[in-house]
Amino acid sequence: MSGGVVGEGVVSGGVVSGGVVGEGVVSDSLAPAARALCDAMAAAFPGPGDVTALRAAAVGGRSAGPEVASVRDAEASGVPVRVYDPAPGGAGRPLVVFFHGGGWVMCTLSTYDATCRSLAAGSGAVVVSADYRLAPEHPWPAAPDDALTVLLWARAQAVALGCDPGRVVVAGDSSGGNLAAVTALRAPELVAGQLLVYPPLDAAMTATAVATATATATASTAAYGEGHFHTAAHMAWYWEQYGGDPAHPYVSPLRAPDLSGLPRTLLVLADCDLLRDEGLAYARRLGAAGVDCAVHLYPGVFHGFLGLPLPAGRAALTAAAAWLRVTE
């Protein structure tokens, strides 16, 4: 389906599929289990401003992922990567180039090991996870340049990895979702799909708007900018560390003038997330541009829920893996 709008409240199993829902129509509060987990995570997570403390807090805390037949570290033209192969010796499979989240300033290959294992095991695809350079030591465009480098390497290695170079998908969550979207914009002819999990897509929406208290902030920023783990203050600070011109489409993909050449897309969003409306706006633009775009909007959960010990977290991974599996 090429975009479209699903009627208000049309939800199946917590997932809105085959289109885009209206803003704020699924839920307006966290589910009890999500609220308890959100509060526990927020209590242990530092406020913005201290890179060392944030990086220390991001280490560990994730459950182990499933067994994968082959997991190895490599280098993609100088960028460290980790390659997950669920069935060595295969051929013609999808190849996923994955970019981790962490506000462009934190997290590592190990932080997202369980997520990549789950995607590889569930989809049958080979997953190449990129350890791109982090801000503020390496501001924009270091991370998107590393992301493109890994995509080019993965395409060149696709056959050797038992994959089809025509079935390459870029994927990522949070800031990694931004990098996936930017990479697809930079090289749409090289990718067959993009999996974007609650990505930040416009620096002005959560940086300038919040900092200056202007009316350009979205409804989801106003509703979920505090008290839902990932705060507007954190997001504004991440954007500041990352750098780049907020109007540039390789910083803010939502500002790209033309999205018509982009590949099949799945956006995975949390309803109680300040970034929700950016994702919905991007989906609407993709649909209007004729791109095959679907949105999975999960009610009652917060930013970062993918892979967390919540029913929605497990369901989102399963659904994303199924979407990857049918990439052509």
PyMOL commands that set and color helices and strands:
alter all, ss='L'
color gray80, all
select helices_A, chain A and resi 32-43+51-57+113-123+142-157+175-186+188-190+203-212+219-224+232-242+253-255+276-288+311-325
alter helices_A, ss='H'
color red, helices_A
select strands_A, chain A and resi 5-6+20-21+70-76+79-85+93-99+126-130+163-173+193-197+264-272+293-302
alter strands_A, ss='S'
color yellow, strands_A
deselect
rebuild
show_as cartoon
